[in-house]
Structure formats: structure tokens, C-alpha cells
């Protein structure tokens, strides 16, 4: 799960995942657009477990997350 409080940033994440052909689902997508993103916990993007590594790599390639964040995500639970 990736969480975003600002609608413009959410759009960048969605485009990045689309460009890398990573399927995703968005929960509470419009909450950020109306200004309640931070108060509600933001919009959340979910990917299937099988697509997780590709999603992390896509976000890293798009400079949305840092290399440290990518490593932490990929090594989580190891």
C-alpha cells in the first residue's frame, strides 16, 4: 500500500504505475481532491502481492520513492 495526501501527487503515482504496466486499485481517491486528504489518512494505492516488486521498482524509477525506501519495502518481512 502506498498512501498519498495530495491529489496531484496521487496522479503522478498513478501515471507512473500505468507507464510500467502495474495494475493497482485506489481507495478514497477523491478525498484528496476535496482537501480532506491529511485528515482522512489520504488516498491509498494497492497492488497485488505478485505486482509488488514491479510497483516498488516503478516508483523508484519515477523518483517517487528513494532507494532506501525501495530497499526497505522489498526487504520488509525478510
N, C-alpha and C positions, 0 to 999 in steps of 0.2 A: 504494500500500500504506500502510495505517495500522497502527501497532503499539501494542499496549496490554499492560501487565504485570498489571493488576488486573482481576479478573473483573467487579466491579461497574461499573467504568468501561467495560469492553467492552460490557456490557449497555446502557449509555446510548448508546454509539455505534450499536449495532445498532438500537435503538428509533428513534433519530434518522434513520438511513438508511431504515428501514421507513416512518416517517411521511412522508418525502419521496419514497417510491416509487423508491428507488435500490437496484437489485439488487446483492448482494455475496456473497462467499464468505469463510468464516472458516477459517483454518489454525491448528491447535493451540489450539482454543477451550477445551478443558478443562484445559489445562496451567496456566492462571492460577488456576483454581478450586481446584486441589490445592496451590497455594503454590509452584510452580516457575516462575512467570511470568518473573521477572527473570533467573533462572539459564539459562532456555532461550531467551531472546530475546523472550519474550512471545507473545501471540496476534496474528495478523496478519489484517487485513481487506483483501480485494482487490476491486476493481471493474473492470469492462471499461473500456477506453480511452474508449469512447463515453459512459460514465456518469461519467467522472472529474470534469468540471466541476460537474455536479449534486451529486456527492458532497462536493466541497470546499465548495460553497455551503450544503449541508445542515449540514455540520459547523460552518461559520461561524455559520449561523442558530441552531444549538443551543448556541453558545458553547463548543464543544468545542475549537476552534482559534481563534487570534487572527486579526485582519485581516491582520497581517503574514505569518503562516504561510499563510493562504489566498492572498495575493498571490504569495508565494514559490512555492507549489505550482502556481498557474496560470501563472506565468511561467517555470517550470522548462523549460529547453531552448529558450527563445525567443532 
